[in-house]
């Protein structure tokens, strides 16, 4: 498919999605308007899609069969694993969270998530010990990579896969792969904590019971759509439409021309800024009354401006969107993308740029309710199939890389598995640790060689050392 044909398909899909939204907006409300309370919907077997689900469904329609939006967790469990108890725990979690048993469809021109009844989960065991002609750990690596990169059919497949790998009599790997349309980083913590608690109950022969959930993810999706229909999001959408009007496309130097259609192939690079530089950043942040994240955004803004020779720099960041208590225990895709735009045309000092970044971040949080896709619609930004709309660089900051999950009397180790995909030109995940700032950079290999990405991160370090 060439670029012109794909552009036509995008336009057709957008028109179709607009018609769908018009249809569902006139449908009876599952959660009546009021003070913003999320109310359980009447029909628990289906729900409209949330804003983020609409966006991910749209992307899947454009490019089905890709694993770009797969998220995986693999845990090595060493000790006496009780398979029956683990299956009962996973079955209980699947019954508890409707997102674990949801498929997606279009009926009469409207998109829906369809919730299926809970059924017992049987964990298929892949026995690595019988591998022939290959070292067991190499066989395991290949098996985990296959699981992580196996695509979902959203209209047919449940968006979660649980698998168990036997490496030795006392060593197993528990694998979970999910499509982003029903999962995010915070969901992993919720799900693993609940599986651990339920596993302990099952091993003890106790009733498997957790505090009931006040709402399900489908209730949140209906609440979002109703707030949009009621005009409750208009103030926030208007703010962003004004803030992001006439955006500049960031053009970084690349090692290859940008293809008309991205392959979504990617690679990973790790980079660490030492602890002494991090302490300098903290001191400067305190001096200008800013957060460490605002200082990091300022440093990246200065770096990208120099590399692209443009004063208008736009960076995306993910907002977890779990401030409300009833959202915190949900498994689902709750994140929303916030857009951070800074102007450096007057050549500000780093301190001044940090102050500006702090204002940008604070205002973004104040208006975080506006869904990214609705902002793009309001601005009327034309779709370019070769790049992500509005921004091509994403960045976040997390407090630690430490993994502290426990699983009864088993020794638990997190296993990192290669997933050679890239959703953006650059996605920079940053971790605040005792060793300094640790960066895990996902980059599009359509555009960049590893050496260029390393030089970019070195430039960022030089900027931050000036703090």
Secondary structure, 3 states (H helix, E strand, C coil): CCHHHHHHHHHHHHHHHHHHHHHHHCCCCCCCCCCCCCCCCCCCCEECCCHHHHHHHHHHHHCCCCCCCEEEEEEEEECCCCHHHHHHHHHHHHHHCHHHHEEEEEECCEEEEEECCCCCCCCEEEEHHHCCCCCHHHHHHHHHHHHHCCCCCCCCCCCEEEEEEEEECCEEEEEEEEEHHHCCHHHHHHHHHHHHHHHHHHHCCCCCCCCCCCCCHHHHHHHHHHHHHCCCCHHHHHHHHHHCCCCCCCCCCCCCCCCCCCCCEEEEEEEEEEHHHHHHHHHHHHHCCCCHHHHHHHHHHHHHHHHHCCCEEEEEEEECCCCCHHHCCCCCCCCEEEEEEEECCCCCCHHHHHHHHHHHHHHHHHCCCCCHHHHHHHHCCCCCCCCCCCCCEEEEEECCCCCCCCECCEEEEEECCCCCECCCCEEEEEEEECCEEEEEEEEECCCCCHHHHHHHHHHHHHHHHCC
